[in-house]
Amino acid sequence: MKFKNHSLVWILSVALAGCLMGQPVAAGTGPGGKDLSTFNPSANFTLTDQNGETFELKDVRGKLVLLFFGYLSCPDVCPLTLSRVSRVYSQLSEAEREQVITVFVSVDTERDTVEKIREYLNYFKVNGIGLTGTQEDVDSVVKSYKAWYEKVRTESALGYLIDHTSYIYLIGADGLVKDLFWPDDDVRFMVKTIRKQLKGK
């Protein structure tokens, strides 16, 4: 599935509406107004990356992480979000890009294999790591970040879509969540926020 024609992706998003769009919350808080510091307090998790290797969040300690939950057949939020992240990278310097890693966790363990995840990420110019695992392992990570997803049966050829959390978690060099980016946050705001974290402010 290629996403070079983003106008087509937008049409699909209106027609299929397969993902949840987040609602704004107060600064420093997450879903339901929860304190961001309560998200994944262990600052670690273990899944399998797009190369079939074991990945732990602590492996990238010292870098900023843009964490996003989604799935490869997502018709709207996922490709649009990754395209937006690609634009963020394009506005960062080479040195800054090396310090920012995008981590995509698939919530579709039934269909999204490591090979498909690897191919999917190649369509986007992000410093990306794609992750999957057993249903139990993925659900554990989803729960630890107070995210959610739900399968929605359809009569389409896909058989089902998945409603899911649509925000991006900005994880600091210490492995803790520092901020959330919402679908309506523009690229300039995201770049400014990332640079602030890179400077340790």
C-alpha positions in Angstrom: 0.0 0.0 0.0 1.6 3.3 -1.1 0.7 6.7 0.1 2.3 9.0 -2.5 -1.1 10.6 -3.3 -2.1 12.1 0.0 -5.3 13.6 -1.4 -6.5 10.0 -2.0 -5.7 9.2 1.6 -7.8 12.2 2.7 -10.8 11.0 0.6 -10.4 7.5 2.2 -10.4 9.1 5.6 -13.7 10.8 5.0 -15.3 7.7 3.4 -14.1 5.1 5.9 -13.5 7.0 9.1 -11.7 4.1 10.6 -9.7 5.7 13.4 -10.4 7.8 16.5 -9.5 11.5 16.4 -8.3 12.8 19.8 -9.8 15.6 21.7 -7.7 18.4 23.2 -6.8 18.2 26.9 -5.1 20.5 29.3 -1.3 20.9 29.0 0.6 18.4 31.0 -2.2 15.9 31.1 -3.2 12.8 29.1 -6.5 11.1 28.4 -9.1 11.8 31.0 -6.9 14.6 32.4 -4.4 12.1 33.9 -0.9 13.3 34.8 1.5 12.4 32.0 4.0 11.2 34.6 1.7 8.2 35.2 2.1 6.9 31.7 4.3 3.7 31.6 6.0 4.5 34.9 8.5 1.7 34.3 9.8 3.7 31.3 10.3 0.5 29.4 8.6 -2.3 27.4 9.7 -5.2 25.1 8.3 -6.0 21.7 9.6 -7.3 18.3 10.9 -4.8 15.7 10.5 -4.9 11.9 13.7 -6.9 11.6 12.4 -9.6 13.9 14.8 -8.5 16.7 13.9 -7.9 20.3 13.4 -4.2 21.0 13.3 -2.6 24.5 12.5 1.1 25.0 15.5 1.4 27.2 17.6 0.6 24.1 17.1 4.1 22.9 17.5 5.9 26.2 19.1 9.3 25.7 17.1 10.0 22.5 13.6 11.5 22.0 10.9 9.0 21.0 7.7 9.8 19.0 5.5 6.8 20.0 2.4 6.1 18.0 -0.2 3.2 18.1 -1.8 2.2 14.8 -2.1 -0.4 12.2 -1.1 -0.9 8.6 -4.6 -1.0 7.0 -5.6 2.2 8.7 -7.2 4.3 6.0 -6.6 7.8 7.5 -5.0 8.7 10.8 -1.9 6.4 10.6 -0.6 7.4 7.1 -1.5 11.0 7.7 0.2 11.0 11.1 3.4 9.4 9.7 3.3 11.9 6.8 3.2 14.7 9.3 6.0 13.2 11.3 8.0 13.0 8.0 7.5 16.8 7.6 8.7 17.3 11.1 12.0 15.4 10.3 12.4 17.6 7.2 12.5 20.7 9.3 15.0 19.3 11.8 18.7 19.5 11.2 20.7 16.3 10.5 22.1 16.3 14.1 18.6 16.8 15.5 17.1 14.0 13.3 19.6 11.6 14.7 18.3 12.3 18.2 14.6 11.6 17.4 13.2 8.1 16.8 9.7 7.3 15.7 8.3 4.1 17.2 5.2 2.7 15.6 3.4 0.0 17.6 0.9 -2.1 15.6 -2.3 -3.0 17.4 -3.3 -5.4 14.6 -1.3 -8.5 15.6 -3.5 -10.6 13.4 -2.5 -9.1 10.1 0.6 -6.9 10.6 3.7 -9.1 10.3 7.3 -7.8 10.8 7.8 -8.0 7.0 4.7 -5.9 6.3 5.7 -3.4 9.0 9.2 -3.0 7.5 7.8 -2.4 4.0 5.2 0.1 5.3 7.7 2.2 7.2 9.9 2.5 4.1 7.2 4.7 2.5 7.8 7.4 5.1 11.0 9.5 5.7 11.2 8.9 9.4 13.8 7.4 11.6 11.4 4.6 12.3 11.1 1.4 14.3 8.0 -0.7 13.8 6.9 -3.0 16.5 4.6 -6.0 17.0 4.3 -9.0 19.3 1.8 -11.3 20.8 -1.7 -9.9 21.5 -0.9 -10.1 25.2 2.4 -8.2 24.9 0.9 -5.5 22.7 -2.1 -5.1 25.0 0.3 -4.7 27.9 2.1 -1.8 26.2 -1.2 -0.2 25.2 -2.5 -0.4 28.7 0.8 1.0 30.2 0.3 4.2 28.1 -3.4 4.4 28.9 -4.1 4.1 25.2 -6.9 2.0 23.7 -8.1 0.3 20.5 -11.1 -1.6 19.4 -11.8 -3.7 16.3 -14.8 -2.6 14.2 -16.3 -5.3 11.9 -17.1 -4.0 8.4 -18.5 -5.5 5.2 -15.4 -4.3 3.3 -12.7 -6.6 1.9 -10.6 -5.9 5.0 -13.2 -7.5 7.2 -12.5 -5.0 10.0 -11.0 -1.6 10.9 -9.6 -0.6 14.2 -10.5 2.5 16.1 -7.5 3.6 18.2 -5.7 6.3 20.1 -4.6 8.9 17.6 -2.1 11.0 19.5 1.7 10.8 19.5 3.5 10.4 22.8 6.7 12.5 23.0 9.0 10.5 25.3 12.0 12.2 26.7 15.6 11.0 27.0 14.8 9.5 30.4 12.1 7.3 28.9 9.2 9.2 30.4 6.3 10.9 28.5 6.8 14.6 28.3 4.0 15.7 26.0 1.3 14.5 23.6 0.8 15.6 20.0 -2.7 15.6 18.7 -3.9 15.2 15.1 -4.5 19.0 14.8 -1.1 20.0 16.1 0.8 21.6 13.2 4.3 20.7 12.2 5.9 24.0 13.4 4.5 23.4 16.9 5.8 19.9 16.9 9.3 21.0 15.8 9.4 23.7 18.4 8.4 21.3 21.2 10.9 18.7 20.1 13.7 21.3 20.0 12.8 22.4 23.5 13.1 18.8 24.7 16.4 18.4 22.9 17.8 21.4 24.7 16.7 19.9 28.0 14.2 22.7 28.8 
